[in-house]
């Protein structure tokens, strides 16, 4: 049975291998990485193990959306040989459940348009998102951690930025 836990420093080599396999060597040049200059949110960085082996990882960063701190989901990575077994789904459900108990109103993801809606994510484009760099706008999706959070957003454009250093 798979086991989900908060990542530790001991997990970092396995996570780095997962990221390299999932996203390749140019992953750090993607615009989303500009939003991750500091450390991730430790209590929301999860790994999933099957038979004692790390098969998936999910991390979150805090970012600014206009004047509000929100969560940026990702990266989510599952070992290629283990894809299709529900490990990514399990990580997302667990992490969103934990995040609902936190101080954030919203989660933003730059992800697959046909994957994240099954968890309750909705397109972010109608909210006038100003993304730092190139992005296919349909990839940006929101998840409400607090009911009504999207309705409370001010009119766009809303800049997404890394936390001030």
C-alpha positions as CSV (number, residue, x, y, z in Angstrom):
1,X,0.0,0.0,0.0
2,X,1.4,3.4,-0.9
3,X,2.5,5.7,1.9
4,X,2.4,9.5,1.7
5,X,4.6,11.6,4.0
6,X,6.1,15.1,4.3
7,X,9.4,15.2,2.4
8,X,12.6,15.3,4.4
9,X,16.2,16.2,3.4
10,X,16.8,12.4,2.9
11,X,14.2,12.5,0.1
12,X,16.0,15.2,-1.9
13,X,18.1,12.9,-4.1
14,X,15.1,10.8,-5.1
15,X,13.0,13.9,-5.7
16,X,15.7,15.4,-7.9
17,X,15.8,12.2,-9.9
18,X,12.0,12.3,-10.3
19,X,12.1,15.9,-11.5
20,X,14.8,15.2,-14.0
21,X,13.0,12.2,-15.4
22,X,9.6,14.0,-15.5
23,X,10.6,17.4,-16.8
24,X,14.1,17.0,-18.4
25,X,17.2,19.1,-18.2
26,X,15.6,22.4,-19.3
27,X,13.0,22.4,-16.6
28,X,14.6,25.3,-14.8
29,X,14.3,27.5,-17.8
30,X,10.4,27.3,-17.8
31,X,8.7,30.5,-16.6
32,X,7.1,28.8,-13.6
33,X,10.6,28.3,-12.1
34,X,11.0,32.1,-11.8
35,X,8.3,31.9,-9.1
36,X,10.3,29.5,-7.0
37,X,13.4,31.3,-5.9
38,X,13.1,30.5,-2.2
39,X,12.2,27.4,-0.3
40,X,8.9,25.5,-0.8
41,X,6.2,25.4,1.9
42,X,7.6,22.5,4.0
43,X,4.4,21.1,5.4
44,X,2.9,20.7,1.9
45,X,5.9,19.1,0.2
46,X,4.9,15.4,0.0
47,X,6.4,12.2,-1.3
48,X,4.7,8.9,-2.0
49,X,6.4,5.6,-1.6
50,X,5.4,2.2,-2.9
51,X,7.3,-0.9,-1.6
52,X,9.7,1.5,0.2
53,X,10.7,3.3,-3.0
54,X,9.9,7.0,-3.7
55,X,7.7,7.0,-6.7
56,X,6.2,10.5,-6.6
57,X,6.7,14.0,-5.3
58,X,4.6,17.2,-5.0
59,X,5.7,20.6,-3.8
60,X,4.0,23.9,-3.2
61,X,5.5,27.5,-3.1
62,X,3.9,30.7,-1.9
63,X,3.6,33.3,-4.6
64,X,1.9,36.7,-4.8
65,X,-1.3,37.2,-6.8
66,X,-1.7,40.9,-6.8
67,X,-1.4,41.7,-3.1
68,X,-2.4,38.3,-1.7
69,X,-0.2,35.3,-0.9
70,X,-1.5,32.1,-2.6
71,X,-0.1,28.7,-3.2
72,X,1.5,27.6,-6.4
73,X,1.1,23.8,-6.9
74,X,4.0,22.0,-8.5
75,X,6.0,20.5,-9.5
76,X,4.2,17.2,-9.4
77,X,6.3,14.3,-10.6
78,X,5.7,10.6,-10.7
79,X,8.3,8.0,-11.8
80,X,7.6,7.3,-15.5
81,X,7.3,3.5,-14.9
82,X,4.7,4.1,-12.2
83,X,2.4,6.6,-14.1
84,X,-1.2,5.6,-14.4
85,X,-1.4,4.0,-10.9
86,X,-3.0,7.0,-9.1
87,X,0.1,8.2,-7.3
88,X,-0.2,11.8,-8.6
89,X,-3.9,11.8,-7.8
90,X,-3.2,10.6,-4.3
91,X,-0.6,13.3,-3.7
92,X,-2.8,16.1,-5.0
93,X,-5.8,15.0,-2.9
94,X,-3.7,14.7,0.3
95,X,-1.9,18.0,-0.3
96,X,-5.1,20.0,-1.1
97,X,-6.7,18.5,2.1
98,X,-3.8,19.7,4.1
99,X,-3.7,23.1,2.4
100,X,-7.4,23.7,3.3
101,X,-6.3,23.9,6.9
102,X,-3.8,26.6,6.2
103,X,-3.8,30.3,5.8
104,X,-4.2,30.4,2.0
105,X,-7.4,31.2,0.0
106,X,-6.3,29.9,-3.4
107,X,-4.0,27.5,-5.3
108,X,-2.7,28.2,-8.8
109,X,-1.2,25.6,-11.1
110,X,0.4,25.7,-14.5
111,X,-0.5,22.3,-15.5
112,X,-2.3,19.9,-17.9
113,X,-5.7,21.3,-18.9
114,X,-7.3,17.8,-18.8
115,X,-5.8,16.6,-15.6
116,X,-6.4,19.2,-12.9
117,X,-10.2,19.9,-13.4
118,X,-11.0,16.5,-11.9
119,X,-9.8,17.9,-8.6
120,X,-11.9,21.0,-8.8
121,X,-9.5,23.3,-10.6
122,X,-11.0,25.9,-13.0
123,X,-9.4,28.1,-15.7
124,X,-7.6,31.1,-14.4
125,X,-7.6,33.1,-17.7
126,X,-11.0,34.8,-17.0
127,X,-9.4,36.4,-14.0
128,X,-6.9,38.4,-16.0
129,X,-3.6,36.7,-14.8
130,X,-0.4,38.5,-15.6
131,X,2.2,35.7,-15.7
132,X,6.0,36.4,-15.6
133,X,7.1,35.1,-19.0
134,X,5.7,32.8,-21.6
135,X,2.8,30.6,-20.6
136,X,0.0,28.9,-22.5
137,X,-2.9,30.7,-20.6
138,X,-5.1,27.6,-20.7
139,X,-2.6,25.8,-18.5
140,X,-3.2,28.2,-15.6
141,X,-5.9,27.0,-13.3
142,X,-7.2,27.9,-9.8
143,X,-8.5,25.8,-6.9
144,X,-10.4,27.5,-4.1
145,X,-9.2,26.5,-0.7
146,X,-11.8,28.8,0.9
147,X,-15.3,28.9,-0.7
148,X,-15.9,32.2,-2.6
149,X,-12.2,33.1,-2.9
150,X,-12.3,33.5,-6.6
151,X,-15.4,35.8,-6.3
152,X,-13.4,38.0,-3.9
153,X,-10.6,38.6,-6.4
154,X,-10.3,42.2,-7.6
155,X,-10.6,42.8,-11.3
156,X,-7.5,41.9,-13.4
157,X,-4.9,42.0,-14.5
158,X,-3.5,40.3,-11.4
159,X,0.2,39.9,-11.4
160,X,1.7,36.6,-10.3
161,X,5.1,37.1,-8.8
162,X,7.6,35.4,-6.5
163,X,7.5,36.5,-2.9
164,X,9.6,39.6,-2.2
165,X,13.0,38.7,-1.0
